[in-house]
Amino acid sequence: MELYPNLIADELLACYLQKPSLMIESKFPIDKNEFVVQLHKIIFVACYNLYADGCNTISIMDIENWLSPYETQYNIYKDNNGSEYINTIIEITDKSNFEHYYTEFKKFSCLRTYKEIGFDITKFYDITKSEESQLENLNQYSTQDIINHFDGLQTGVRRQFKSSAAKEEYIAGADFLQTMEEFAETPLLGNSFQSGYLNAIFNGMYGFIIRGAKSGAGKTVLSMGDMCKATITQVYDVNLGKYIKNKSRKGKGLFINTELDLRKEIDPMIIAWISKVPRNHIIKNAYVDDEKERVIKASEILAESGLYVVDDPEFTTKSLIDTIKYYVYNYGVETVCFDYIQNNGFVAKEISSETKVPQREDMVLLALTDRLKQVQRECDVSLITAIQLNGQEDNMENPNESCLAGGKANVRKTDGTMIMLRPTKKELAQVDVLIGKWNQQNNPIKFGEKVIPNNVIHIIKGRGSEYPIGLKVYQYVDLGTSTSIDMFCTDRDNSPLDVKNLVIEYNE
């Protein structure tokens, strides 16, 4: 069969039969559809399910008992002398060579996939030539060599035809009148934050934005809220008591997760934002009034909104760049959120491998920040991420870029940087009059309870912003629904500062 290594597949299956835990090793991902021969796929699926049911060793009797209810598959197994086949491959296979079998098998899977989507693979394997000569040729290449080859071809085409290529030469001012007309038609704005104040300060979620905060302060929650604002099609309006169109939706979005459980933590977080039902009501099944119906409707809205979530706990700069490009070029995402910048060990190993020099923590974080900025610019998306603080903020009345993990060098790579902290007693005392004034005008909470800001955003950098660095945005944040409410702005000395509330909406 074309581009399918039968013998290698036999040996790989024999390893799985003898040690089924290999099927779920994160280092060796495998999919049932990579087995092209029906008998191979049937045995793999049986092994996988038996292991999932608790079988740490798998016998022929286990396989046959599991297959017996599935008449079509069981007949294929019997017609191909399945029991004899299993005995034979186990006898000829040395399971200590598993990694070799796996690597060779995946190489053919990779080639087959490229061929199926229309790429010319003859550089690696020409099916019109003898199998012996082509196997010898293929042995020169690794799976990564194959991927790099096709990535290189696509990058070359993209650089040739993409008008916004990274390297561009022109005479300054030559196209300005045209640019001026473009600004008149479409002002230079990024996608929408939840906060109208942040929209005004940063010109929307424009370019590459970093939010710094302490551990557990709600970085992921607020980033997800911003992602939802730019991506979700409808949202529940608590004042109107119904779902309304989210006019700030720009288009599809991508959230790259590093720590949370996708279905038990991330989905409820998003559903809470859409439905305005507190997350703890959802995860505890403790609904009141019409909350359950709102959550069911929110799940329908989420499914149609085009918000993709990728789990990448062992990320490297390459895996992040590949993921972002894949979803931008294949799915048209326009807003990207990477959970948060951190040195997970894999990035340090990657950077050290490239430079041949051990990397300090700050150098690793800087390299990660730099590459996120590069891919944001190349893909022309709004990219928001977060970073931990390093503790220096505890000794500062007005925190600055030196408080960011990895140091102030990270700020050079961003279009906007902010640090969010809980307001101090001193700050609350100094803005007490502003709190009272806001409550008189805007208090949305029932029974007249006074709303006290629980989040202060310190603006560290805003490229091209008309507002001064160091200004503060006071907010009330509901972590249960990933929602933030703007209250007022001040300068660094907590004197009132007039910042317009910029609403970014689209006609379609």
Summary of the structure (lengths in Angstrom):
residues: 508
radius of gyration: 27.6
end to end distance: 49.8
largest distance: 84.4
contacts: 1507
relative contact order: 0.10
helix: 50%
strand: 14%
